[in-house]
């Protein structure tokens, strides 16, 4: 199959049309309003069957969207089943994401031997003129892209690769359980709109009016999250779910870059007692700290976003102890 054959996304094992938008100067650049992708399913009914060592992830450790993929890969024990390449933290104007082995935790591309991520998109479809984004899930057998949408990759890795998890305990983890799907979907909508994407709308605002309209929504939403987490360990209760992953990958970057770089400076995450404990709770889960790289995060934003930070100077890193005891295990559902 070739990427150009369909415009679709994955939902509960089916291929459906989807629309999506991301700020054009954001960490992953623009995602086109109509994207081309497939889906991996456990039974292969989609044409892409889950198999060990068949699929490869291309990610940036700086990107909150790509972080969703590395997070679920670690949490589900799929690091021995799905291989990984990490791009340079520096996003080069006109070239996009590149591969290097000269910086910490960055890698070359052992699958396609490409110098730039854009070359991989063009292998899948020579006519592709969309945006070159991460994460990217690649099928080594059919030599094509499966998906470049983080929310769908998150769900594929959650449910379709259970046979290849490291342990039965990993396989039993389900971040999108049937009885919580309605709650998860409702939370995802406004958390994406006002927090995940909201920090970008504030950071890349071109007018005071646009900035004000975005930044106050960020903090109104964080106030709501603080209230929810004052009563629940996780956003839907006692169970950790997909919506917690999607929020965490923004929150872990907030005090490190969004507070200053994106001018989301009303309060720090560390100033919210419940949110700050929640972030530490998740960070301390087995394998999750290894998916967080503050060098990649801070250097990407501050060296790549020259319209915001023309000098490219990387500010001193805040002193935050993510391993401090969080105490949230005592919360009732």
Secondary structure in CASP SS format (residue, H / E / C, confidence):
PFRMAT SS
TARGET T0000
AUTHOR 0000-0000-0000
METHOD secondary structure of the structure
MODEL  1
X C 1.00
X C 1.00
X H 1.00
X H 1.00
X H 1.00
X C 1.00
X C 1.00
X C 1.00
X E 1.00
X E 1.00
X E 1.00
X C 1.00
X C 1.00
X E 1.00
X E 1.00
X E 1.00
X C 1.00
X C 1.00
X E 1.00
X C 1.00
X C 1.00
X C 1.00
X C 1.00
X C 1.00
X C 1.00
X C 1.00
X C 1.00
X C 1.00
X C 1.00
X C 1.00
X C 1.00
X C 1.00
X C 1.00
X E 1.00
X C 1.00
X C 1.00
X C 1.00
X C 1.00
X C 1.00
X C 1.00
X E 1.00
X C 1.00
X C 1.00
X C 1.00
X C 1.00
X C 1.00
X C 1.00
X C 1.00
X E 1.00
X C 1.00
X C 1.00
X C 1.00
X C 1.00
X C 1.00
X E 1.00
X E 1.00
X E 1.00
X E 1.00
X E 1.00
X C 1.00
X C 1.00
X C 1.00
X C 1.00
X H 1.00
X H 1.00
X H 1.00
X H 1.00
X H 1.00
X H 1.00
X H 1.00
X H 1.00
X H 1.00
X H 1.00
X H 1.00
X H 1.00
X C 1.00
X C 1.00
X C 1.00
X C 1.00
X C 1.00
X C 1.00
X C 1.00
X E 1.00
X E 1.00
X E 1.00
X E 1.00
X C 1.00
X C 1.00
X C 1.00
X C 1.00
X C 1.00
X E 1.00
X C 1.00
X C 1.00
X C 1.00
X E 1.00
X C 1.00
X E 1.00
X C 1.00
X C 1.00
X C 1.00
X C 1.00
X C 1.00
X C 1.00
X C 1.00
X C 1.00
X C 1.00
X C 1.00
X C 1.00
X C 1.00
X C 1.00
X C 1.00
X C 1.00
X C 1.00
X C 1.00
X E 1.00
X H 1.00
X H 1.00
X H 1.00
X H 1.00
X H 1.00
X H 1.00
X H 1.00
X H 1.00
X C 1.00
X C 1.00
X C 1.00
X C 1.00
X C 1.00
X C 1.00
X C 1.00
X C 1.00
X C 1.00
X C 1.00
X C 1.00
X E 1.00
X E 1.00
X E 1.00
X E 1.00
X C 1.00
X C 1.00
X C 1.00
X C 1.00
X E 1.00
X E 1.00
X E 1.00
X E 1.00
X C 1.00
X C 1.00
X H 1.00
X H 1.00
X H 1.00
X H 1.00
X H 1.00
X H 1.00
X H 1.00
X H 1.00
X H 1.00
X H 1.00
X C 1.00
X C 1.00
X H 1.00
X H 1.00
X H 1.00
X C 1.00
X C 1.00
X C 1.00
X H 1.00
X H 1.00
X H 1.00
X H 1.00
X H 1.00
X C 1.00
X C 1.00
X C 1.00
X C 1.00
X C 1.00
X H 1.00
X H 1.00
X H 1.00
X H 1.00
X H 1.00
X H 1.00
X H 1.00
X H 1.00
X H 1.00
X H 1.00
X H 1.00
X H 1.00
X H 1.00
X H 1.00
X H 1.00
X H 1.00
X H 1.00
X H 1.00
X H 1.00
X C 1.00
X H 1.00
X H 1.00
X H 1.00
X H 1.00
X H 1.00
X H 1.00
X C 1.00
X C 1.00
X C 1.00
X C 1.00
X H 1.00
X H 1.00
X H 1.00
X H 1.00
X H 1.00
X H 1.00
X H 1.00
X H 1.00
X H 1.00
X H 1.00
X H 1.00
X H 1.00
X H 1.00
X H 1.00
X H 1.00
X H 1.00
X H 1.00
X H 1.00
X H 1.00
X H 1.00
X H 1.00
X H 1.00
X C 1.00
X C 1.00
X C 1.00
X C 1.00
X E 1.00
X C 1.00
X C 1.00
X E 1.00
X C 1.00
X C 1.00
X C 1.00
X C 1.00
X H 1.00
X H 1.00
X H 1.00
X H 1.00
X H 1.00
X H 1.00
X H 1.00
X H 1.00
X H 1.00
X H 1.00
X H 1.00
X H 1.00
X H 1.00
X H 1.00
X H 1.00
X H 1.00
X H 1.00
X H 1.00
X H 1.00
X H 1.00
X C 1.00
X C 1.00
X C 1.00
X C 1.00
X C 1.00
X C 1.00
X C 1.00
X H 1.00
X H 1.00
X H 1.00
X C 1.00
X H 1.00
X H 1.00
X H 1.00
X H 1.00
X H 1.00
X H 1.00
X H 1.00
X H 1.00
X H 1.00
X H 1.00
X H 1.00
X C 1.00
X C 1.00
X C 1.00
X C 1.00
X C 1.00
X H 1.00
X H 1.00
X H 1.00
X C 1.00
X C 1.00
X H 1.00
X H 1.00
X H 1.00
X H 1.00
X H 1.00
X H 1.00
X H 1.00
X H 1.00
X H 1.00
X H 1.00
X H 1.00
X C 1.00
X C 1.00
X C 1.00
X C 1.00
X C 1.00
X C 1.00
X C 1.00
X C 1.00
X C 1.00
X C 1.00
X C 1.00
X C 1.00
X C 1.00
X C 1.00
X C 1.00
X C 1.00
X C 1.00
X C 1.00
X C 1.00
X C 1.00
X C 1.00
X C 1.00
X C 1.00
X H 1.00
X H 1.00
X H 1.00
X C 1.00
X C 1.00
X C 1.00
END
